[in-house]
Amino acid sequence: MANWKSLLPGSVRHAGALSFGTVAGQAVLFLASPVLTRLYTPVEFGSFSVVMGVATLLATVCALSFPVVIPLASRREDASELLWMTAFASIVIAPIGAVVAQWLVVGEDTTLDRVTSMVLTAIIALLLAVWTGARALASREEKFGAVSISGIADSTVQAGGQLGLGYLSTGPAGLAGGYLAGKAAAVGYLLWRARPYLSAPRRSLSVARNWLRYTLWVTPTTLLNQASVTAVAPFVASLYGAGFAGQFSLATRMLAMPSALVGQAIATVLFPKVARMTREGRPTLLAVQSVASALASIAWPTFAVTALLGPELFALVFGAEWHEAGVVAAILSPWLAWSLVSSPVSSVATVRNRLSQLLLLGLLEASLRFGSLALGMANGDWMI
């Protein structure tokens, strides 16, 4: 860690601030989860995860990867224009994309009616895109305290909303409504704190064109990664049903917490810092190596517990009907341990303009993941 401190002054402090906010936010969600799993059934969780998966993919299309390049912009005004462009594109694309996705992707894999599903998908996608851009702008300006507070507000409002709506027996719409309320709170706070760095939109299209090459390369790679990892629920539901999608969703949600607690905080700090070091012509190799080593020392002990005791832990904490989620968690633990290490440092490839290599790697990973899911379906066994 000494190399990281010497090469990235202030990064440990920034990561600590982000980690505190993420720990607090994730703690709220974790404490709420045992109650939520008793208020909502696996099928209802599965239906919500399908809508969330489609909305996550749609948000990437809406944003056109402009949030990714916000930290790379050399001028503050350009970063502001990219955030405006993210918002404008999302307002136009989200409603259209939600309608198309409802008919092409969602189908009968959710217990929500079509109109409700389309509306929720569009709003979630819009908020996700703007939230990603606002978070990127705050990180670029090293306002990590604001990012941390927004995460706490997000989780607290989300958990409260989902619990309250769960007691009213609102089903997957309650899960989506709570999520929307939390994300709206986070977006509102981030935009309020970003006021000093936002200028009136004047040449958003011109700035966007300057970064078009980046977005054309990064967006397909991001979509492939999300479709096969964070937003895989629609595909899982189409093969194995909403019930198993709910089990899969809970397993990945709980396993993602260590990544959110540590990896996301490190990535949020590392990406803009490395971007700045690259612009200044300073070496970054030792910094990245130090971060990877530190993450590896955290990842393996953390996920070893779930790999050994996943089914028993899930049944004990979340209820007997979630035993299958524990089996999924145990199987995925080794992969997620590596993911905790690779995900934060992979952002360096974007800074280094290794965009074609990232796309090829994304194609390979997505092919293997989707191929495995399809093979399991062909053999009638999700375990494969």
Secondary structure as UniProt FT lines:
FT   HELIX           2..7
FT   TURN            9..10
FT   HELIX           11..39
FT   HELIX           42..63
FT   TURN            64..65
FT   HELIX           66..69
FT   HELIX           70..72
FT   HELIX           76..101
FT   HELIX           102..106
FT   TURN            107..108
FT   HELIX           114..140
FT   TURN            141..142
FT   HELIX           144..167
FT   TURN            168..169
FT   HELIX           172..193
FT   HELIX           195..197
FT   HELIX           204..210
FT   HELIX           212..228
FT   TURN            229..231
FT   HELIX           233..240
FT   HELIX           242..258
FT   HELIX           259..263
FT   HELIX           264..279
FT   TURN            280..281
FT   HELIX           285..318
FT   HELIX           320..322
FT   HELIX           323..351
FT   TURN            352..353
FT   HELIX           355..379
FT   TURN            382..383
//
